[in-house]
Amino acid sequence: MAQERRSAHRPPRTVEVRAPARLHLGMLSFGNPDVRSHGGVGVMVDRPLVHVRLRRADAFLGRGPLAERAVAFARQAAVAWGLAEGAACEIDVVATPRAHVGLGSGTQLALAVAAGMHRLYRGSDSADADPVAPAPIGEACSFEAAEALEFARAVGRGRRSCVGIHGFSRGGLIVEAGRFAPPRPSSADAGFSPLVARVRLPSAWRCVVIVQRDSIGLHGDAELAAFRALAATRREVASELSRIALMELLPAAVEADFAAFSAAVRRYGRLAGEPFEPASARLPHADSTAQLIDLLGELGIEGAAQSSWGPAVMACCESLEAAGALVERFDALELLPQYEPIIARFDVQGATLRVLE
């Protein structure tokens, strides 16, 4: 029966995957062995997106921005899943957010490549494949939560924050709980921070993603060193962040209360940044980012916060018109040479895959 199914549903030769960007508003806590670490709040936006195309091939080859990283992720997935030696692909990285500016480009690229490899080599041609026929050519399909976790395992993502992993599947405003370090034996899946809540934000709302053009945030070994040097999050700070997330931010999102949501974003972002100040204050963009958030407040944008280590900043707008007006003000203030503003939707579907060939 498996052989008949493989013949009826030939494996695809080419697929494309599109994934939203991730904005991280800050962690609830870290550094306390008896409290979950690295949980936090984040949101997915549809721009700037990750867009990759993968084609079956006899050897790995990458083209486009971050092509070497994309190929490395594909190799990782092939090894993790025990694929045959000839299970390779050519990868065209059509688009990707700037790396190391707070948009989650590394995780989203890794998951997108893993998703493509999975569809090419572990999809309808697998002996244990789902007997349901695959989506027709050109039709987009999305991913379930378990699939996103499987992709993350294969490419080694999610060792700290898992906002981007949860958001890869179905998008949304994400609240994750974090993990105990070291993991507790009773944990069902100690490898990943569990999802606490996912809320789809109203379709009319917009997010202006503002990125300083000449700066990047902490990453790699420098980021690891910063975490090791930081003091543990004070319990009262973690408690207040949890209260804001669960009693202000989430209810405002569910009730589509834009004013309350914006106020909660600002409060959460400012407080979540306090434990990181000893490291973040030394970054070249620290002062300009603080000034940018203050400026946004003066322009009437209450819901503004830095993403991760920055320099990306999210500015919440109630409508497309309000987002456009904000970009026009940046132009009038001659800020466009310094900042790149991108009008985005709050993503509500997560990553999608299409079979092209």
TATA-V652303 format. One record per helix or strand. SS is the DSSP state (helix for helix, strand for strand). FROM is the first residue (numbers start at 1). LEN is the number of residues. If there is no record, write none. Layout:
# TATA-V652303
ss->{SS	SS}
from->{FROM	FROM}
len->{LEN	LEN}
This chain:
# TATA-V652303
ss->{helix	strand	strand	strand	strand	helix	strand	helix	strand	helix	helix	strand	strand	strand	strand	strand	helix	helix	helix	helix	helix	strand	strand	helix	strand	strand	strand}
from->{2	14	37	40	61	67	88	105	141	145	163	169	173	179	195	206	220	235	258	277	286	304	313	320	339	350	352}
len->{7	14	1	18	4	14	8	17	2	11	6	1	4	1	5	7	10	20	17	4	13	3	5	13	8	1	4}
